[in-house]
């Protein structure tokens, strides 16, 4: 059975803390890598810069915020979907944005799901729990062929 590695791409320290707490509470992931902006996420996924020596196994899920510094989430999604090694990784946008252009562009770029972040702590934890249960326990991830060497 493959490791349940998640890449969390989020610039809000509070949302990172809440997401990690929810994942830890339910012990749903073996490892959660955190990228605090889009550029760091791309470096992680493409194994470059500070992540050049990370193991070649890709995450089974990317939780992606949209409104981030350096490189926004839509550009991260665009690059994931344009790469033959990365394009099969499920990507769930977890964003505060309900803006129609963001939704439309995310789905045009083949996002797997788009979830608007709830405001309350309890609802946020519940959303992360539900996403994790589905994507890590119920959904069958794509085979990890073609991992970036």
JOZIJO-V211624 format. One record per residue. N is the residue number from 1. BURIAL is I if it has 24 or more other ideal C-beta (glycine too) atoms within 12 Angstrom, else O. D_LAST is the distance of its C-alpha to the last C-alpha in Angstrom with 1 decimal. Layout:
n->N burial->BURIAL d_last->D_LAST
n->N burial->BURIAL d_last->D_LAST
This chain:
n->1 burial->O d_last->20.5
n->2 burial->O d_last->17.4
n->3 burial->O d_last->17.6
n->4 burial->I d_last->19.3
n->5 burial->I d_last->17.3
n->6 burial->I d_last->18.8
n->7 burial->I d_last->18.2
n->8 burial->I d_last->21.7
n->9 burial->I d_last->22.2
n->10 burial->I d_last->25.8
n->11 burial->I d_last->27.9
n->12 burial->I d_last->30.9
n->13 burial->O d_last->31.2
n->14 burial->O d_last->33.7
n->15 burial->I d_last->31.5
n->16 burial->I d_last->28.6
n->17 burial->O d_last->31.0
n->18 burial->I d_last->32.5
n->19 burial->I d_last->29.3
n->20 burial->I d_last->28.0
n->21 burial->O d_last->31.5
n->22 burial->I d_last->31.6
n->23 burial->I d_last->28.3
n->24 burial->O d_last->29.4
n->25 burial->O d_last->32.8
n->26 burial->O d_last->31.6
n->27 burial->O d_last->28.7
n->28 burial->I d_last->26.5
n->29 burial->I d_last->23.1
n->30 burial->O d_last->21.5
n->31 burial->I d_last->19.8
n->32 burial->I d_last->20.5
n->33 burial->I d_last->18.5
n->34 burial->I d_last->20.9
n->35 burial->I d_last->20.5
n->36 burial->I d_last->23.9
n->37 burial->I d_last->23.6
n->38 burial->I d_last->21.7
n->39 burial->I d_last->20.1
n->40 burial->I d_last->18.7
n->41 burial->I d_last->17.4
n->42 burial->I d_last->15.5
n->43 burial->I d_last->14.1
n->44 burial->I d_last->13.0
n->45 burial->I d_last->11.5
n->46 burial->I d_last->9.7
n->47 burial->O d_last->8.7
n->48 burial->O d_last->11.3
n->49 burial->O d_last->14.6
n->50 burial->O d_last->15.6
n->51 burial->I d_last->12.4
n->52 burial->O d_last->10.0
n->53 burial->O d_last->10.0
n->54 burial->I d_last->10.0
n->55 burial->O d_last->8.4
n->56 burial->O d_last->5.7
n->57 burial->I d_last->8.9
n->58 burial->I d_last->10.6
n->59 burial->I d_last->14.3
n->60 burial->I d_last->16.8
n->61 burial->I d_last->19.0
n->62 burial->I d_last->19.4
n->63 burial->I d_last->23.0
n->64 burial->I d_last->23.6
n->65 burial->I d_last->26.7
n->66 burial->I d_last->27.9
n->67 burial->I d_last->30.1
n->68 burial->I d_last->28.0
n->69 burial->O d_last->28.2
n->70 burial->O d_last->26.0
n->71 burial->I d_last->24.2
n->72 burial->I d_last->26.0
n->73 burial->I d_last->24.6
n->74 burial->I d_last->25.4
n->75 burial->I d_last->23.2
n->76 burial->I d_last->20.3
n->77 burial->I d_last->21.0
n->78 burial->I d_last->21.3
n->79 burial->I d_last->17.9
n->80 burial->I d_last->16.3
n->81 burial->I d_last->18.4
n->82 burial->O d_last->17.7
n->83 burial->O d_last->13.9
n->84 burial->O d_last->13.2
n->85 burial->O d_last->10.2
n->86 burial->I d_last->12.3
n->87 burial->O d_last->15.8
n->88 burial->I d_last->16.5
n->89 burial->I d_last->16.3
n->90 burial->I d_last->20.0
n->91 burial->I d_last->21.3
n->92 burial->I d_last->24.8
n->93 burial->I d_last->26.6
n->94 burial->I d_last->28.8
n->95 burial->I d_last->31.1
n->96 burial->I d_last->34.7
n->97 burial->I d_last->35.1
n->98 burial->O d_last->37.3
n->99 burial->O d_last->37.6
n->100 burial->O d_last->37.7
n->101 burial->O d_last->35.6
n->102 burial->I d_last->32.7
n->103 burial->O d_last->33.0
n->104 burial->O d_last->33.4
n->105 burial->I d_last->30.4
n->106 burial->I d_last->28.1
n->107 burial->O d_last->29.2
n->108 burial->O d_last->29.0
n->109 burial->I d_last->25.3
n->110 burial->O d_last->25.0
n->111 burial->I d_last->24.9
n->112 burial->I d_last->25.3
n->113 burial->I d_last->28.1
n->114 burial->I d_last->30.1
n->115 burial->I d_last->31.9
n->116 burial->O d_last->34.4
n->117 burial->I d_last->34.5
n->118 burial->O d_last->37.8
n->119 burial->O d_last->39.9
n->120 burial->O d_last->41.2
n->121 burial->O d_last->39.3
n->122 burial->O d_last->40.1
n->123 burial->O d_last->39.1
n->124 burial->I d_last->35.8
n->125 burial->I d_last->35.0
n->126 burial->O d_last->36.1
n->127 burial->I d_last->33.9
n->128 burial->I d_last->30.7
n->129 burial->I d_last->31.9
n->130 burial->O d_last->32.4
n->131 burial->I d_last->29.1
n->132 burial->I d_last->27.3
n->133 burial->O d_last->29.4
n->134 burial->O d_last->28.7
n->135 burial->I d_last->25.0
n->136 burial->I d_last->24.1
n->137 burial->O d_last->26.8
n->138 burial->O d_last->28.3
n->139 burial->O d_last->25.6
n->140 burial->O d_last->23.3
n->141 burial->I d_last->19.7
n->142 burial->O d_last->17.7
n->143 burial->O d_last->15.6
n->144 burial->O d_last->12.0
n->145 burial->O d_last->10.9
n->146 burial->O d_last->8.1
n->147 burial->O d_last->6.1
n->148 burial->O d_last->3.8
n->149 burial->O d_last->0.0
